Amino acid sequence: MKITNVETLHCDAGWRVWSFVKIETDKGITGYGECSNPKAPLAVAGAVRDLEPQLVGRDPRPVERRYWDMYRQMRQGHGGISGIAIAGIDAALWDIKAKALGVPVYELFGGPTRDRVRLYWSHCGTSRARAFDIIGVPPIHSMEDIYELGQEVVNRGFTAMKTNIVFPGDPASIYMPGFSGGPGSTDQAATRRLVRHVEKLIGTFREAVGDDVDICLDLNFNFKAESCLRIADVLEKFDLLWLEIDIYDPETLCRIKNSTRIPICTGENLFTTYDYLPYLQRYAMDVVMIDVPWNGFSQSKKIADLAEAHHLNIAPHNYYSHLSTLMSAHLCACVPNVRIMEIDIDDVPWKDDLITEPLEISDGHLTIPDRPGWGADLNEKVLAEHAWPK
């Protein structure tokens, strides 16, 4: 079997771009992998194109060899754009190999350890604040709307949710200086008013969902350590599943972790075992978040194994399409140390149609498919209807 074509596909998913690698072979087997980076889709596509000489004309099935061929080419730019490009290709290669053998990807890694995985409703309120009209759901005008959304989470069978710092209003807004600009946005300091608002936001969600539903708050890159600690202090009484913090220094994160009773989750921006190891060695996290579209399946499995060796659970990061959902589910299927898995419920109305087989979600759990490969392909007709750029 030989690779005949490698290409990147993009679609406009409302407020971000989803990106995919498609690899074709001379045996008629096509593999797909997601590698979405909404901030730099063209850069990822360019890196994929740079890697084509390592792939075209070669056998896709020795995936580990193909991975290290690509890594050696890009190792002076470890991680980042090149890492995401390698990850998308890696995922597509595993899809091809599993399809060629007629098995799910998880069977190639000793799975399954489970038949279904617990989900949390991610960006709960965040997506409605930024794009309620695109999604086709009610806006977030008030704390009463936050309360009703919390009750919707429960009524739809979910036992966990995650939100960001949402300010209800007309229009609603999201506090996200870590990814935006403007004077003072680099200071990463929380005002007293902001801390009080976070306390009220999470308190409202807790009142709405009750004591038996887990709540997570994602602080992203928005704060320095001192502000994270002040926020954690006012939130301890709400018994969060975790506080999610992105900081590129394991010692700083360890200081935060050791200063609060709230579990700390991090890792969605880290690449390969090399990045994760310093955090794991210092026990700077309670839950290890792994972005499968940014690490690829080869490295994601190794990171999960490394977390297990440090007695830690993983949680796949899944802010993408349902191809990523399937890739993340296969990771959960072949490791023993899963805490929970992310999924966006509020999303573009055609999200389910972008894959060729429906997901099975009930009681807040996803059934892991047993079909070959990832269990579904991209529906390229639907993708073309939402192609990016136009």
C-alpha positions as CSV (number, residue, x, y, z in Angstrom):
1,M,0.0,0.0,0.0
2,K,1.3,3.5,-0.9
3,I,0.2,7.0,-0.1
4,T,-0.9,8.8,-3.2
5,N,-2.3,12.1,-1.9
6,V,-2.2,14.3,1.2
7,E,-4.4,17.4,1.5
8,T,-5.8,19.7,4.1
9,L,-9.5,20.5,4.3
10,H,-11.1,23.4,6.1
11,C,-14.6,24.4,7.0
12,D,-16.2,27.5,8.5
13,A,-17.6,26.4,11.9
14,G,-19.3,29.7,12.8
15,W,-16.9,31.4,15.1
16,R,-13.8,29.3,14.3
17,V,-12.3,27.1,11.5
18,W,-12.1,23.3,11.7
19,S,-9.2,21.7,9.8
20,F,-8.6,18.1,8.7
21,V,-6.0,16.0,7.0
22,K,-7.1,13.6,4.2
23,I,-4.7,10.9,3.1
24,E,-5.5,8.7,0.1
25,T,-3.8,5.4,-0.9
26,D,-3.5,3.3,-4.0
27,K,-5.7,0.6,-2.4
28,G,-8.7,2.9,-2.2
29,I,-8.5,3.4,1.6
30,T,-8.8,7.0,2.7
31,G,-7.8,8.2,6.2
32,Y,-8.9,11.3,8.0
33,G,-7.5,13.2,11.0
34,E,-8.5,16.4,12.6
35,C,-5.8,19.1,13.3
36,S,-7.9,22.2,14.0
37,N,-6.2,25.4,15.1
38,P,-8.7,28.2,14.7
39,K,-6.0,30.8,15.1
40,A,-3.7,29.6,12.3
41,P,-5.5,27.2,9.8
42,L,-3.4,28.3,6.8
43,A,-0.2,27.9,8.7
44,V,-1.2,24.3,9.6
45,A,-2.1,23.6,6.0
46,G,1.3,24.9,4.9
47,A,3.1,22.7,7.4
48,V,1.2,19.7,6.2
49,R,2.3,20.5,2.6
50,D,5.9,20.7,3.8
51,L,5.6,17.2,5.2
52,E,4.2,15.7,1.9
53,P,7.6,14.5,0.7
54,Q,7.9,12.3,3.8
55,L,4.6,10.6,2.9
56,V,3.7,10.4,-0.8
57,G,4.8,7.1,-2.3
58,R,5.4,5.5,1.1
59,D,3.5,2.8,3.0
60,P,1.1,4.4,5.5
61,R,0.9,1.4,7.8
62,P,4.3,1.7,9.7
63,V,2.8,4.7,11.5
64,E,5.6,5.0,14.1
65,R,8.2,5.2,11.4
66,R,6.2,7.8,9.5
67,Y,5.8,9.8,12.7
68,W,9.5,9.9,13.4
69,D,10.3,10.8,9.8
70,M,8.1,13.8,10.2
71,Y,9.4,14.7,13.7
72,R,13.0,14.7,12.5
73,Q,12.1,17.1,9.7
74,M,10.4,19.4,12.1
75,R,12.2,18.9,15.3
76,Q,13.9,22.4,15.3
77,G,10.3,23.7,15.5
78,H,9.1,21.3,18.1
79,G,5.4,21.5,18.8
80,G,3.3,24.5,17.7
81,I,2.2,24.6,14.1
82,S,4.5,21.8,12.9
83,G,3.3,19.6,15.8
84,I,-0.3,20.1,14.9
85,A,0.4,19.2,11.3
86,I,2.2,16.0,12.3
87,A,-0.7,15.2,14.6
88,G,-3.4,15.5,11.9
89,I,-1.3,13.3,9.6
90,D,-0.6,10.8,12.4
91,A,-4.3,10.5,13.1
92,A,-5.2,9.9,9.4
93,L,-2.5,7.2,9.2
94,W,-4.0,5.3,12.1
95,D,-7.4,5.6,10.5
96,I,-5.9,4.0,7.3
97,K,-4.2,1.2,9.2
98,A,-7.2,0.3,11.2
99,K,-9.5,0.3,8.2
100,A,-7.0,-1.9,6.3
101,L,-7.2,-4.4,9.1
102,G,-11.0,-4.0,9.5
103,V,-10.8,-3.0,13.2
104,P,-11.4,0.2,15.3
105,V,-8.3,2.2,16.1
106,Y,-8.4,1.3,19.7
107,E,-7.9,-2.3,18.9
108,L,-4.4,-1.4,17.7
109,F,-3.6,-0.2,21.2
110,G,-4.9,-3.1,23.3
111,G,-8.4,-1.7,23.8
112,P,-11.2,-1.5,24.7
113,T,-11.0,-0.7,28.4
114,R,-14.5,0.6,28.3
115,D,-17.6,0.7,26.0
116,R,-18.7,4.2,26.8
117,V,-17.2,7.3,28.3
118,R,-18.7,10.0,30.6
119,L,-19.0,13.5,29.0
120,Y,-19.1,17.0,30.2
121,W,-21.0,19.8,28.4
122,S,-18.2,22.3,27.6
123,H,-18.3,26.0,26.9
124,C,-21.7,26.0,28.7
125,G,-22.9,29.6,28.4
126,T,-19.7,30.5,26.5
127,S,-20.9,29.5,23.1
128,R,-24.3,31.1,23.7
129,A,-22.6,34.4,24.7
130,R,-20.5,34.5,21.5
131,A,-22.9,32.9,18.9
132,F,-26.4,32.1,20.2
133,D,-27.9,33.2,16.8
134,I,-25.6,30.8,14.8
135,I,-26.4,28.0,17.2
136,G,-30.1,28.7,17.3
137,V,-30.5,28.8,21.1
138,P,-31.6,31.5,23.6
139,P,-29.2,34.4,24.3
140,I,-27.6,35.0,27.8
141,H,-29.1,38.2,28.9
142,S,-29.1,37.7,32.7
143,M,-28.2,35.4,35.5
144,E,-31.7,34.0,35.2
145,D,-30.6,32.7,31.8
146,I,-27.5,31.2,33.3
147,Y,-29.7,29.4,35.9
148,E,-32.1,28.1,33.1
149,L,-29.0,26.8,31.2
150,G,-27.8,25.0,34.2
151,Q,-31.2,23.3,34.5
152,E,-31.1,22.4,30.8
153,V,-27.8,20.6,31.4
154,V,-29.5,18.4,34.1
155,N,-32.6,17.9,32.0
156,R,-30.6,16.7,29.0
157,G,-28.9,14.0,31.2
158,F,-25.4,15.5,31.6
159,T,-23.7,15.0,35.0
160,A,-20.9,17.6,34.4
161,M,-20.4,20.9,32.7
162,K,-17.6,23.5,32.1
163,T,-17.9,27.2,31.5
164,N,-15.7,30.2,31.1
165,I,-16.1,33.7,32.6
166,V,-19.3,34.8,31.0
167,F,-20.9,38.2,31.5
168,P,-24.6,38.1,30.7
169,G,-25.9,41.1,28.8
170,D,-27.3,42.4,25.6
171,P,-25.0,41.4,24.1
172,A,-23.3,39.0,26.4
173,S,-19.6,38.8,26.6
174,I,-16.7,36.5,27.6
175,Y,-13.7,37.6,29.7
176,M,-10.8,36.4,27.5
177,P,-7.9,38.8,27.6
178,G,-5.5,35.9,27.3
179,F,-6.5,35.6,23.7
180,S,-7.3,39.2,22.8
181,G,-5.8,42.7,22.8
182,G,-6.2,46.1,24.2
183,P,-4.5,48.2,26.9
184,G,-3.8,46.3,30.1
185,S,-4.7,42.9,28.6
186,T,-1.2,41.6,29.2
187,D,-1.4,42.2,32.9
188,Q,-3.5,39.2,33.7
189,A,-4.8,40.7,36.9
190,A,-8.3,40.0,38.3
191,T,-10.1,43.0,39.8
192,R,-12.2,42.7,42.9
193,R,-15.3,43.2,40.7
194,L,-14.3,40.3,38.4
195,V,-13.6,38.0,41.3
196,R,-17.1,38.8,42.8
197,H,-18.7,38.1,39.3
198,V,-16.9,34.8,39.0
199,E,-18.3,33.8,42.4
200,K,-21.8,34.8,41.4
201,L,-21.6,33.0,38.1
202,I,-20.4,29.7,39.5
203,G,-22.8,30.1,42.4
204,T,-25.7,30.5,40.0
205,F,-24.7,27.4,38.1
206,R,-24.3,25.4,41.3
207,E,-27.7,26.4,42.5
208,A,-29.2,25.4,39.1
209,V,-27.5,22.0,38.7
210,G,-27.6,20.9,42.3
211,D,-25.0,19.0,44.3
212,D,-24.7,16.0,42.1
213,V,-23.5,17.6,38.9
214,D,-19.8,18.5,38.5
215,I,-18.8,22.0,37.5
216,C,-15.5,23.0,35.9
217,L,-14.3,26.6,35.3
218,D,-11.7,27.3,32.6
219,L,-9.5,30.3,33.3
220,N,-7.4,29.8,30.2
221,F,-4.3,32.1,30.0
222,N,-6.3,35.0,31.5
223,F,-4.5,35.3,34.8
224,K,-1.2,35.2,36.6
225,A,-0.8,33.0,39.7
226,E,-1.9,35.6,42.2
227,S,-5.2,36.1,40.5
228,C,-5.8,32.4,40.0
229,L,-5.3,31.9,43.8
230,R,-7.8,34.7,44.7
231,I,-10.4,33.2,42.3
232,A,-9.8,29.7,43.7
233,D,-10.3,30.9,47.2
234,V,-13.8,32.2,46.6
235,L,-14.8,29.1,44.6
236,E,-13.7,26.4,47.0
237,K,-17.2,26.3,48.6
238,F,-18.7,25.2,45.3
239,D,-16.8,21.9,45.2
240,L,-15.6,22.1,41.6
241,L,-14.5,19.1,39.6
242,W,-11.5,21.2,38.6
243,L,-10.2,24.7,37.9
244,E,-8.5,24.7,34.5
245,I,-5.4,26.9,34.2
246,D,-2.9,27.4,31.4
247,I,0.5,28.5,32.6
248,Y,3.8,27.6,30.8
249,D,5.7,27.0,34.0
250,P,5.2,23.8,36.1
251,E,6.6,25.4,39.3
252,T,4.1,28.2,39.2
253,L,1.2,25.8,38.5
254,C,2.5,23.6,41.3
255,R,2.3,26.5,43.7
256,I,-1.3,27.2,42.8
257,K,-2.2,23.5,43.0
258,N,-0.7,23.2,46.5
259,S,-2.6,26.4,47.7
260,T,-6.2,25.3,47.0
261,R,-8.4,22.3,47.6
262,I,-9.8,22.6,44.1
263,P,-8.3,20.1,41.7
264,I,-6.2,21.7,38.9
265,C,-6.5,20.6,35.3
266,T,-4.0,21.7,32.6
267,G,-2.2,20.5,29.5
268,E,-4.4,21.3,26.5
269,N,-1.6,23.5,25.0
270,L,1.3,21.1,25.6
271,F,2.9,18.9,22.9
272,T,4.3,15.4,23.2
273,T,5.7,13.6,26.2
274,Y,8.6,16.1,26.3
275,D,6.3,19.0,27.3
276,Y,4.2,17.0,29.7
277,L,7.1,15.3,31.6
278,P,8.2,18.4,33.7
279,Y,4.5,18.9,34.9
280,L,4.1,15.3,35.7
281,Q,7.4,15.0,37.6
282,R,6.4,18.0,39.8
283,Y,2.8,16.8,40.2
284,A,1.7,20.2,39.0
285,M,-1.7,18.9,37.9
286,D,-4.5,16.8,39.3
287,V,-6.1,16.0,35.9
288,V,-4.0,15.8,32.7
289,M,-5.7,17.3,29.7
290,I,-4.6,15.9,26.3
291,D,-5.4,17.5,23.0
292,V,-5.6,14.6,20.5
293,P,-5.8,16.8,17.4
294,W,-2.7,18.7,18.5
295,N,-0.7,15.7,19.6
296,G,-1.9,12.9,17.3
297,F,-2.9,9.5,18.5
298,S,0.7,8.1,18.8
299,Q,1.8,10.7,21.3
300,S,-1.6,11.0,23.0
301,K,-1.5,7.4,24.0
302,K,2.1,7.8,25.3
303,I,1.1,10.9,27.3
304,A,-1.8,9.0,28.8
305,D,0.5,6.1,29.8
306,L,2.9,8.6,31.3
307,A,0.1,10.1,33.3
308,E,-0.9,6.6,34.5
309,A,2.7,6.0,35.7
310,H,2.2,9.1,37.9
311,H,-1.2,7.9,39.2
312,L,-3.1,10.7,37.3
313,N,-6.2,10.6,35.2
314,I,-6.6,12.2,31.7
315,A,-9.3,14.3,30.1
316,P,-9.2,14.7,26.3
317,H,-9.6,18.3,25.1
318,N,-12.3,18.4,22.5
319,Y,-13.1,22.0,21.3
320,Y,-13.5,20.8,17.7
321,S,-15.7,18.8,15.3
322,H,-17.0,15.3,16.0
323,L,-14.1,13.7,14.1
324,S,-12.1,15.0,17.1
325,T,-14.8,13.6,19.4
326,L,-14.2,10.1,17.8
327,M,-10.5,10.4,18.1
328,S,-10.8,11.4,21.7
329,A,-13.2,8.6,22.4
330,H,-10.8,6.0,21.0
331,L,-8.1,7.4,23.3
332,C,-10.4,6.9,26.2
333,A,-11.2,3.4,25.0
334,C,-7.6,2.2,25.2
335,V,-6.3,3.6,28.4
336,P,-7.2,2.8,32.0
337,N,-7.0,6.3,33.5
338,V,-9.8,8.5,32.2
339,R,-11.5,11.1,34.4
340,I,-14.1,12.5,31.9
341,M,-14.2,13.7,28.2
342,E,-15.1,17.1,26.8
343,I,-17.8,17.8,24.2
344,D,-19.5,20.9,22.9
345,I,-23.3,20.6,22.9
346,D,-24.1,24.1,21.8
347,D,-22.6,24.3,18.3
348,V,-23.3,24.9,14.6
349,P,-26.5,23.1,13.6
350,W,-24.9,20.9,11.0
351,K,-22.1,19.6,13.3
352,D,-23.6,16.1,13.5
353,D,-23.9,15.9,9.7
354,L,-20.1,16.5,9.2
355,I,-19.4,12.8,10.0
356,T,-21.0,9.8,8.2
357,E,-22.2,8.0,11.2
358,P,-24.2,9.4,14.1
359,L,-22.8,9.6,17.7
360,E,-24.7,7.7,20.3
361,I,-25.0,9.9,23.4
362,S,-27.3,9.0,26.3
363,D,-27.4,9.8,30.0
364,G,-24.4,12.0,29.6
365,H,-22.2,9.3,28.1
366,L,-20.8,8.6,24.6
367,T,-20.9,5.0,23.3
368,I,-17.6,4.2,21.7
369,P,-18.1,2.9,18.2
370,D,-16.8,-0.5,17.1
371,R,-16.7,0.3,13.4
372,P,-13.3,0.2,11.6
373,G,-11.0,3.2,11.8
374,W,-12.4,6.1,13.9
375,G,-15.9,4.7,13.3
376,A,-17.0,7.4,10.8
377,D,-15.5,9.4,7.9
378,L,-15.8,13.1,7.2
379,N,-18.8,13.9,5.0
380,E,-17.0,15.9,2.4
381,K,-20.2,17.1,0.8
382,V,-21.3,18.8,4.0
383,L,-17.8,20.1,4.5
384,A,-17.8,21.6,1.0
385,E,-21.1,23.4,1.8
386,H,-19.3,25.2,4.6
387,A,-15.9,25.4,3.0
388,W,-13.3,27.9,4.3
389,P,-12.2,30.2,2.9
390,K,-15.2,31.0,0.9
